[in-house]
């Protein structure tokens, strides 16, 4: 990547006469200046991505799947991505099937004990009481009305009810503004940085553009890790030195995004425990910095959660949502757990849709969430066990 000292540009793209740090210090009111905590020593840096070679090598791992570069454009492309990823969900499907096999599929009578056992299965999958009980009651009535004959048919009806619930949510990424500011938040280790790299890659493949803001200034390796992912996604990155004020990084990144006319500014934030109030307050401060430059931003505040976390993810989601007004969830490691019901519980209780899902470590292993394809893969193991 090319390293250069950044200078602020105005909306017409002309060079300013002073560095960004000096302009922020000199141009902001006193109260704003205190909040930004910006100084000339902040060390503003803008990394440009390594130029792509004119002709790509014949074998390049990141390009092996370019036959399906953009799954967001059409339903067929999205299903193709899920079909390609379904083999990664074998573990999750098998675990769910094992739970179902012993207490549901071997019971042929659709009596009260069947529904009690089914409720236990859903709770074990972390669907949550608030969702599991109504779904089981809906299924009970449907079995009577439609005269569903056996447990296998009842399970397929259950799957249809779960799909119906999930498909009521709007999962659209709101990236209509220029630039659209996307704030990525979550606890330590949930995959925020990799998610940003994958999202930048998706936007580029869909004909858009992204600029990455390295606002995790506390963790020693965070800036370098994000730089690697930004380079893989061929996205420029704005950073300050280690330990700088995150609000100042975001301020400069949005200014750079405006000057360059990018579609989205993707903001990487420091991982923080949802129980630490001072750290949550810092995220609110970043939101205020965004709104100073883009009054209707952030346009998306995405919370990254690990699917294997189970019901603890609901606790995390509630805390971040109360503090920030989360607009969507990114569920990672969806292929490594039978606790897929967690997303049902979060969506039902908080009304926050899962917008993106990640399976694997590849640059293209991120997609919009497709409820039908996911449940098809999850319930596939149930049918295999029964047959």
C-alpha positions in Angstrom: 0.0 0.0 0.0 1.1 3.6 -0.7 1.6 5.7 2.4 1.1 9.4 2.3 0.4 12.3 4.6 -3.3 13.2 4.1 -4.6 16.7 3.4 -8.3 17.6 3.6 -10.2 18.2 0.5 -13.4 20.2 0.1 -16.5 19.0 -1.6 -15.2 20.1 -5.0 -12.1 18.0 -4.5 -9.7 20.9 -4.3 -6.6 20.7 -2.0 -6.9 22.6 1.2 -3.9 24.6 2.4 -3.6 23.0 5.8 -3.5 19.4 7.0 -6.8 17.8 8.2 -5.7 17.8 11.8 -5.0 21.5 11.8 -8.3 22.4 10.1 -10.3 20.4 12.7 -8.5 22.1 15.5 -8.9 25.5 14.0 -12.3 25.3 12.4 -14.4 23.5 15.2 -16.2 25.4 18.0 -14.6 25.1 21.4 -17.0 22.4 22.6 -16.6 20.4 19.5 -12.9 20.7 19.6 -12.9 19.3 23.2 -15.0 16.3 22.1 -12.8 15.5 19.1 -9.6 15.8 21.1 -7.7 16.3 17.9 -4.2 17.7 17.6 -1.5 18.0 15.0 0.3 15.0 16.4 -2.6 12.7 15.6 -0.7 11.2 12.7 -3.3 11.2 9.9 -2.5 8.6 7.3 -4.3 7.5 4.2 -3.4 4.2 2.7 -4.2 3.5 -0.9 -4.8 -0.1 -1.9 -2.1 -1.9 -3.8 -2.9 -1.5 -7.5 -4.3 -4.6 -9.2 -2.1 -6.3 -11.8 -3.1 -5.7 -15.3 -3.5 -9.5 -15.8 -4.4 -11.7 -12.8 -2.5 -14.9 -12.3 -4.4 -18.0 -13.4 -4.7 -19.4 -9.9 -5.5 -16.9 -7.3 -7.5 -18.3 -4.3 -9.5 -15.1 -3.8 -10.7 -15.1 -7.4 -11.8 -18.8 -7.6 -15.5 -17.9 -7.1 -15.7 -14.9 -9.4 -18.3 -16.8 -11.4 -20.7 -15.6 -8.6 -19.2 -12.2 -7.7 -22.4 -10.4 -6.6 -25.1 -12.2 -4.8 -27.1 -9.1 -3.8 -28.2 -8.3 -7.3 -30.6 -11.2 -8.0 -32.4 -13.9 -6.1 -30.8 -16.6 -8.3 -27.3 -15.4 -7.4 -28.0 -15.2 -3.7 -29.4 -18.8 -3.7 -26.2 -19.9 -5.6 -24.1 -18.5 -2.8 -26.1 -20.3 -0.2 -25.9 -23.5 -2.1 -22.1 -23.1 -2.3 -22.0 -22.4 1.4 -24.5 -25.1 2.5 -21.8 -27.7 2.8 -20.2 -25.6 5.5 -23.4 -25.9 7.5 -23.2 -29.7 7.7 -22.1 -29.5 11.3 -24.9 -27.2 12.3 -27.4 -29.2 10.4 -26.2 -32.5 12.0 -26.3 -31.1 15.5 -29.8 -29.8 15.1 -30.9 -33.1 13.5 -29.5 -35.1 16.5 -31.5 -33.0 18.9 -34.7 -33.5 16.8 -34.1 -37.2 16.1 -34.4 -38.5 19.7 -37.3 -36.5 20.9 -39.4 -35.6 17.9 -38.9 -37.8 14.8 -39.2 -41.1 16.8 -42.5 -40.0 18.2 -45.3 -40.7 15.7 -48.3 -39.3 17.6 -48.9 -35.6 17.5 -50.1 -35.4 21.0 -49.3 -32.9 23.9 -46.0 -34.6 24.7 -44.9 -34.1 21.1 -45.4 -30.3 21.4 -43.7 -30.3 24.8 -40.7 -32.1 23.3 -40.7 -29.8 20.2 -40.6 -26.8 22.5 -37.6 -28.2 24.3 -35.8 -28.6 21.0 -36.5 -25.0 20.0 -35.3 -23.7 23.4 -32.1 -25.8 23.1 -31.5 -24.1 19.8 -31.8 -20.8 21.6 -35.0 -19.7 19.8 -36.2 -18.2 23.1 -39.4 -18.6 25.0 -41.0 -15.4 23.5 -40.7 -17.0 20.0 -40.8 -20.7 20.7 -44.1 -20.8 22.5 -46.1 -18.8 20.0 -44.6 -20.8 17.1 -45.5 -24.2 18.7 -49.0 -22.9 19.4 -49.4 -21.8 15.7 -48.1 -25.3 14.6 -50.6 -27.0 17.0 -53.5 -25.2 15.4 -52.2 -25.8 11.9 -51.9 -29.5 12.5 -55.6 -29.6 13.5 -56.9 -27.5 10.6 -54.8 -29.1 7.9 -54.9 -32.5 9.4 -51.1 -33.0 9.2 -50.6 -36.7 9.7 -47.1 -37.2 11.2 -44.1 -35.7 12.9 -42.1 -35.2 9.7 -44.9 -33.2 8.0 -45.3 -31.2 11.3 -41.6 -30.3 11.2 -41.9 -29.1 7.6 -44.9 -27.0 8.7 -42.7 -25.6 11.6 -40.0 -24.7 9.1 -42.6 -22.8 7.0 -43.8 -20.9 10.0 -40.2 -19.9 10.9 -39.6 -18.7 7.4 -42.8 -16.7 7.5 -41.6 -14.9 10.6 -38.2 -14.2 9.3 -39.4 -13.0 5.9 -41.4 -10.1 7.5 -38.1 -8.2 8.2 -36.6 -5.6 6.0 -33.0 -6.7 5.5 -31.9 -4.0 3.0 -28.6 -2.3 3.6 -29.3 1.5 3.5 -26.5 2.8 1.4 -28.3 5.5 -0.6 -26.5 8.5 0.7 -23.1 9.6 -0.6 -21.3 8.8 1.4 -23.3 6.4 3.5 -21.6 5.9 6.9 -21.7 2.4 8.3 -20.7 2.0 12.0 -19.5 -1.5 12.9 -19.7 -2.4 16.6 -19.5 -5.4 18.9 -17.6 -7.1 21.6 -14.0 -8.2 21.3 -13.3 -11.0 18.9 -16.6 -11.2 17.1 -15.2 -10.4 13.7 -15.7 -6.7 13.2 -12.5 -6.1 11.2 -12.9 -9.1 8.9 -16.6 -8.1 8.3 -15.5 -4.7 7.2 -13.0 -6.1 4.8 -15.6 -8.5 3.3 -18.3 -5.8 3.1 -15.9 -3.5 1.3 -15.1 -6.3 -1.1 -18.8 -6.9 -1.7 -19.5 -3.2 -2.4 -16.7 -3.0 -4.9 -17.9 -6.2 -6.7 -21.4 -4.7 -6.8 -20.0 -1.6 -8.6 -19.7 0.6 -5.6 -16.8 1.9 -3.5 -15.8 2.0 0.1 -13.4 3.8 2.3 -12.4 2.3 5.6 -11.9 4.2 8.9 -9.5 2.6 11.4 -11.3 3.9 14.6 -10.0 1.0 16.7 -7.0 2.9 17.9 -6.5 1.0 21.2 -5.5 -2.5 20.2 -1.9 -2.5 19.0 -2.5 -4.7 15.9 -5.9 -3.4 15.0 -4.8 -0.8 12.4 -2.4 -3.2 10.7 -5.0 -6.0 10.6 -7.6 -3.6 9.1 -5.0 -2.4 6.6 -4.5 -6.0 5.4 -8.2 -6.6 4.9 -8.6 -3.2 3.2 -5.8 -4.0 0.8 -7.5 -7.4 0.0 -10.7 -5.5 -0.7 -8.9 -2.8 -2.7 -10.3 -0.1 -0.5 -8.4 3.0 0.8 -8.1 3.4 4.6 -7.8 6.4 6.8 -6.0 6.0 10.1 -4.2 7.9 12.9 -1.4 6.8 15.1 -2.0 4.2 17.8 -3.8 5.6 20.8 -5.3 8.6 18.9 -8.9 9.8 19.4 -11.4 7.5 17.5 -13.7 10.5 16.9 -10.9 12.4 15.0 -10.3 9.3 12.8 -14.0 9.1 11.9 -14.1 12.9 11.2 -11.2 12.7 8.8 -12.4 9.5 7.2 -15.8 11.1 6.4 -14.1 14.2 5.0 -12.0 12.0 2.8 -15.1 10.0 1.7 -16.9 13.2 0.7 -13.9 14.4 -1.3 -13.5 11.1 -3.1 -17.2 10.6 -3.7 -17.2 7.0 -2.3 -20.4 5.1 -1.7 -19.7 4.1 1.9 -17.4 4.9 4.8 -17.0 1.8 6.9 -16.0 2.5 10.5 -14.1 -0.1 12.5 -14.5 0.5 16.2 -12.7 -1.0 19.2 -14.2 -4.1 20.6 -15.8 -3.5 24.0 -17.8 -5.4 26.6 -21.5 -4.4 26.5 -21.4 -4.0 30.3 -18.8 -1.2 30.3 -20.7 2.1 30.3 -17.7 4.4 29.6 -16.9 2.4 26.4 -20.4 2.5 25.2 -20.4 6.3 25.8 -17.4 6.5 23.5 -19.5 4.9 20.7 -22.2 7.5 21.3 -19.5 10.2 20.9 -18.5 8.7 17.5 -22.1 8.8 16.5 -22.2 12.5 17.3 -19.0 13.1 15.3 -20.7 11.4 12.3 -23.8 13.5 12.7 -21.8 16.7 12.7 -20.7 16.1 9.1 -23.6 13.9 7.9 -26.7 14.9 9.8 -28.7 11.8 8.9 -25.9 9.4 9.7 -24.8 6.8 10.6 -27.0 5.3 8.0 -26.3 1.8 9.3 -25.1 0.7 12.8 -24.3 -3.0 12.4 -23.7 -5.1 15.5 -21.5 -8.1 14.8 -22.4 -11.3 16.8 -21.0 -14.8 16.8 -23.8 -17.3 16.3 -22.3 -19.9 18.7 -22.6 -17.3 21.5 -26.3 -18.4 21.9 -28.6 -16.4 24.2 -25.7 -14.2 25.4 -25.9 -12.6 22.0 -29.4 -11.4 22.9 -27.9 -9.7 26.0 -25.3 -8.1 23.9 -27.8 -7.0 21.3 -30.0 -5.4 23.9 -27.2 -3.4 25.4 -25.8 -2.1 22.1 -29.3 -1.3 20.8 -30.3 0.6 23.9 -27.1 2.7 23.6 -26.9 3.2 19.8 -30.1 2.2 18.1 -28.7 -0.8 16.1 -30.1 -1.0 12.6 -29.0 -4.5 11.7 -27.0 -7.6 12.8 -24.1 -9.4 11.2 -24.1 -13.0 12.3 -20.7 -14.7 12.0 -19.7 -18.4 12.3 -23.2 -19.4 11.3 -21.8 -22.7 10.0 -20.4 -23.8 13.3 -23.4 -23.9 15.6 -26.8 -25.6 16.1 -28.0 -22.4 17.9 -29.4 -20.8 14.8 -32.5 -20.0 16.7 -30.7 -17.1 18.4 -31.5 -14.8 15.5 -35.2 -15.6 15.8 -35.1 -14.6 19.5 -33.2 -11.3 18.8 -35.4 -10.3 15.9 -38.6 -11.1 17.8 -37.6 -9.3 21.0 -35.8 -6.3 19.7 -37.0 -6.0 16.1 -33.5 -5.9 14.7 -33.0 -7.8 11.5 -30.1 -9.9 10.6 -28.8 -8.2 7.5 -25.5 -10.0 6.8 -24.1 -13.5 7.6 -20.6 -14.8 7.5 -19.4 -18.4 7.0 -15.6 -18.9 6.6 -12.6 -16.7 6.4 -12.5 -16.0 2.7 -12.9 -12.4 1.4 -16.1 -13.4 -0.4 -17.6 -15.3 2.6 -20.2 -12.7 3.5 -23.7 -12.3 2.1 -27.1 -10.9 2.8 -29.1 -13.1 5.0 -31.6 -15.4 3.2 -34.0 -17.0 5.7 -35.3 -19.6 3.3 -31.9 -20.8 2.2 -30.6 -20.9 5.7 -33.5 -22.9 7.0 -33.4 -25.2 4.0 -29.8 -26.0 5.0 -30.5 -26.3 8.7 -33.5 -28.7 8.2 -31.7 -30.7 5.5 -30.1 -32.9 8.2 -33.5 -33.6 9.8 -34.8 -35.1 6.6 -31.6 -37.1 6.1 -31.8 -38.6 9.6 -35.4 -39.5 9.2 -35.0 -41.1 5.7 
